[in-house]
């Protein structure tokens, strides 16, 4: 499997289905809650009492980890996707700087060992795919000789296409 071939369009892209809604709501939540918490902290700093100091510590210990987790989830949803091409090549993109997708793994459909499915809210599924010997794209192209796990959240309608293609490739491999 060489990296010199490029195809124009993938046959199917598996990604988070509610990106635009989540982006609008998530962005507004992050910005508005940040300004609300900063104004509360500034208001509490003026009092300089033991109670206000304890409230500042509580806000910092509770709010900021939640904000960091929410921002990480925001990057994961916007950056992670799986592209399936006609010649059974799959490319897994993960989030990079500033939420842009960066090619992380490339593998063939026959390299998939197992697909685990977990139900998620809003008509979504979390797919955990075990891949045997994928090609890693970091600073340079390198074939990994081990089993890797890939996680992606996708729509319930699209995962059937991936499973059908995977079953067909397993049947062709057995023949």
FENVENBEL-V556571 format. One record per backbone hydrogen bond with DSSP energy under -1.0 kcal/mol. NH is the residue of the N-H (numbers start at 1). CO is the residue of the C=O. If there is no record, write none. Layout:
BEGIN
nh->NH co->CO
nh->NH co->CO
END
This chain:
BEGIN
nh->11 co->84
nh->12 co->84
nh->14 co->82
nh->22 co->18
nh->23 co->19
nh->24 co->20
nh->25 co->21
nh->26 co->22
nh->27 co->23
nh->28 co->24
nh->29 co->25
nh->30 co->26
nh->31 co->27
nh->32 co->28
nh->33 co->29
nh->34 co->30
nh->35 co->31
nh->36 co->32
nh->37 co->33
nh->38 co->34
nh->39 co->35
nh->40 co->36
nh->41 co->37
nh->42 co->38
nh->43 co->39
nh->44 co->40
nh->45 co->41
nh->48 co->44
nh->53 co->49
nh->54 co->50
nh->55 co->51
nh->56 co->52
nh->57 co->53
nh->58 co->54
nh->59 co->55
nh->60 co->56
nh->61 co->57
nh->62 co->58
nh->63 co->59
nh->66 co->62
nh->67 co->63
nh->68 co->64
nh->69 co->65
nh->70 co->66
nh->71 co->67
nh->72 co->68
nh->73 co->69
nh->74 co->70
nh->75 co->71
nh->76 co->72
nh->77 co->73
nh->78 co->74
nh->79 co->75
nh->80 co->76
nh->81 co->93
nh->82 co->14
nh->83 co->91
nh->84 co->12
nh->85 co->89
nh->88 co->85
nh->90 co->107
nh->91 co->83
nh->92 co->105
nh->93 co->81
nh->94 co->102
nh->96 co->100
nh->99 co->96
nh->100 co->97
nh->102 co->94
nh->104 co->92
nh->105 co->92
nh->106 co->135
nh->107 co->90
nh->109 co->88
nh->111 co->108
nh->112 co->109
nh->113 co->130
nh->114 co->130
nh->116 co->128
nh->118 co->126
nh->120 co->124
nh->124 co->120
nh->125 co->154
nh->126 co->118
nh->127 co->152
nh->128 co->116
nh->129 co->150
nh->130 co->114
nh->131 co->148
nh->132 co->111
nh->133 co->146
nh->135 co->106
nh->136 co->142
nh->137 co->104
nh->138 co->140
nh->142 co->136
nh->144 co->134
nh->148 co->131
nh->150 co->129
nh->152 co->127
nh->154 co->125
nh->156 co->123
nh->159 co->155
nh->162 co->158
nh->163 co->159
nh->164 co->160
nh->165 co->161
nh->166 co->162
nh->167 co->163
nh->168 co->164
nh->169 co->165
nh->170 co->166
nh->171 co->167
nh->172 co->168
nh->173 co->169
nh->174 co->170
nh->175 co->171
END
